Amino acid sequence: MLNRIPPTRFLRLLAASEIAIGTALLAPIVPNALAGVALTGFSGSLVTMYARTPALRKPGSIWPSQAGVAVSKDIWMLGIGLGLVADAFTADSHG
């Protein structure tokens, strides 16, 4: 799917998405569950791209190559997004 998008357009979309999600995480009017879903979707797509792009990993391994280090570190965002969603669901059921 990404083969059809020129690299400069992809970078602009990526940057705009990062800014929008960062704003949602900081804005007090956006519920944590919604911001968590957005962060989970965004970081999940980056982690999927990492997993599907062989040049980002060492051959036969899940460990990143030099080119994949920047993308592989996005796994922490996935954990934060999942944590926000899980917290919202557990807070609603207990509070």
C-alpha positions as CSV (number, residue, x, y, z in Angstrom):
1,M,0.0,0.0,0.0
2,L,2.8,2.4,0.8
3,N,4.5,1.8,-2.5
4,R,1.9,4.1,-4.1
5,I,2.7,7.1,-1.8
6,P,5.7,9.2,-2.7
7,P,8.3,9.4,0.2
8,T,7.9,13.1,0.7
9,R,4.1,12.8,1.0
10,F,4.5,9.9,3.4
11,L,6.9,11.9,5.6
12,R,4.4,14.8,5.7
13,L,1.5,12.5,6.6
14,L,3.6,10.8,9.3
15,A,4.7,14.2,10.8
16,A,1.1,15.5,10.7
17,S,-0.2,12.3,12.4
18,E,2.4,12.5,15.1
19,I,1.5,16.2,15.8
20,A,-2.2,15.5,15.9
21,I,-1.9,12.5,18.2
22,G,0.5,14.4,20.5
23,T,-2.0,17.2,20.7
24,A,-4.8,14.8,21.5
25,L,-2.7,13.3,24.3
26,L,-2.0,16.7,25.8
27,A,-5.5,18.3,25.3
28,P,-7.5,17.9,28.5
29,I,-10.8,17.8,26.5
30,V,-9.8,14.6,24.7
31,P,-10.7,11.5,26.7
32,N,-7.7,9.2,27.6
33,A,-9.4,6.2,25.9
34,L,-9.8,8.1,22.6
35,A,-6.2,9.4,22.7
36,G,-5.0,5.8,23.6
37,V,-6.9,4.3,20.7
38,A,-5.3,6.9,18.3
39,L,-1.8,6.2,19.7
40,T,-2.3,2.5,19.6
41,G,-3.4,2.6,16.0
42,F,-0.6,4.9,14.9
43,S,2.1,3.0,16.8
44,G,0.7,-0.3,15.8
45,S,1.0,0.6,12.1
46,L,4.6,1.6,12.7
47,V,5.4,-1.6,14.4
48,T,3.7,-3.5,11.6
49,M,5.8,-1.7,9.1
50,Y,8.9,-2.6,11.1
51,A,7.8,-6.3,11.2
52,R,7.0,-6.4,7.4
53,T,10.2,-4.6,6.2
54,P,13.1,-7.0,6.1
55,A,15.7,-4.2,5.7
56,L,14.7,-2.8,9.1
57,R,15.7,-6.1,10.9
58,K,18.8,-8.2,11.1
59,P,18.5,-11.3,8.8
60,G,16.5,-14.0,10.5
61,S,15.9,-12.0,13.7
62,I,13.5,-9.6,15.3
63,W,16.4,-7.3,16.3
64,P,16.7,-4.1,14.4
65,S,19.3,-3.4,11.8
66,Q,21.0,0.0,11.8
67,A,18.2,1.3,9.6
68,G,15.5,-0.1,11.8
69,V,16.6,1.3,15.2
70,A,14.4,4.4,14.9
71,V,11.3,2.5,14.0
72,S,11.8,-0.4,16.5
73,K,11.8,2.1,19.4
74,D,8.2,2.9,18.6
75,I,7.1,-0.2,20.4
76,W,7.0,1.9,23.6
77,M,4.3,4.1,22.1
78,L,2.2,1.0,21.5
79,G,2.5,0.0,25.2
80,I,1.5,3.5,26.3
81,G,-1.5,3.5,24.0
82,L,-2.6,0.1,25.2
83,G,-2.1,1.2,28.8
84,L,-4.3,4.3,28.3
85,V,-7.1,2.2,26.7
86,A,-6.8,-0.5,29.5
87,D,-6.8,2.2,32.2
88,A,-9.9,3.8,30.7
89,F,-11.8,0.5,30.7
90,T,-10.8,-0.4,34.2
91,A,-11.4,3.0,35.6
92,D,-15.0,3.0,34.1
93,S,-15.8,-0.4,35.6
94,H,-14.4,0.5,39.1
95,G,-15.3,4.1,39.4
